[in-house]
Amino acid sequence: MANEAYARNFDLGKLPMPPARKIAVVACMDARLTIEPMLGLKTGDAHIIRNAGGIVTEDAVRSLLISHYLLGTNEFMIIDHTDCGMLTFKDEDLRSRLERESGTASLSPEHFYSFANLEENVRRQMQKLRAHPWIPKSIVVRGFIFEVKTGRLNEVSPQRAAVAGD
């Protein structure tokens, strides 16, 4: 029923396939993140790829390569957020639980990509993109943490600052 109402007033059918702002975003699937309004975007402005944790998986890389080479994006953004569920478990614990509850092991998924530190996770995802041989060095790669309590985005520096004693 909701789609029927949407379709009655639908006027976006003539948007071009390439995103107008030439941006592709990898973000967490958390329902509290409304990516387009958060970034001042509207439908048709950006490619938005979402998964648990905003992880640059093989499938995310596949989508980003298509986004750049076939549809002209030239900036990639990673967006993680505070109060993320990926901070609440370890891969091996979840795998053990699933095997115990289902009574069987499985080869897939191979990883759940949990993490213990938001900033380090964002840096790791940016590094995956910067190090990929098919992603040109000219692509701008930026990472952010969204504060779920305030709605603010905080940019993550690409590399951890040196600390005395490191």
C-alpha positions, 0 to 999 in steps of 0.5 A, a space after each residue: 500500500 505504501 508503494 502504491 501511494 509512492 508510485 502515484 506521485 513518482 517523478 524521478 523516472 527521468 534521473 540519469 543513471 550516473 550519480 549527479 554529485 559523483 560520490 559513492 558512500 559505503 555506510 553501515 546499515 543501521 536504521 538510524 542513519 539517513 544518509 542522503 539528508 545527513 550529507 545534503 544529498 537528494 535522490 540521484 546524487 550518490 551511490 549508497 552501499 550499505 552493510 553491517 558496519 560499513 565494511 569495504 567487503 569484496 562486494 562493496 569493492 565490486 560496486 565501487 569499481 562499477 560506480 567509478 569506471 562505468 558511472 563516473 564517481 570520483 569520491 568515496 566516503 566511508 561512514 560508521 557511527 557511534 553506538 554500533 552493534 558491530 562493537 558488541 561482539 566478536 566474530 568467533 563468538 557469533 559463529 559459535 552461537 550460530 553453530 550451536 543454535 542451528 546445530 550445524 557449521 557453515 562456510 558462509 559468511 566467512 567473516 562478520 567483520 566485527 571491530 573494537 574501535 570505530 576510528 581504527 575501523 574507518 581507517 582500515 576501510 579507507 586503507 583497503 580502498 587506497 591500497 586496491 590496485 584498480 582504484 586510481 590514486 586520484 579517487 578522493 577517499 574520506 572517512 567519517 563517524 556519525 554521532 547518533 545522539 547529535 546527528 554530527 559527522 566527524 571526519 577521521 584522519 587517514 592515519 593515526 597521529 604518532 604518540 610519544 612512545 610509539 
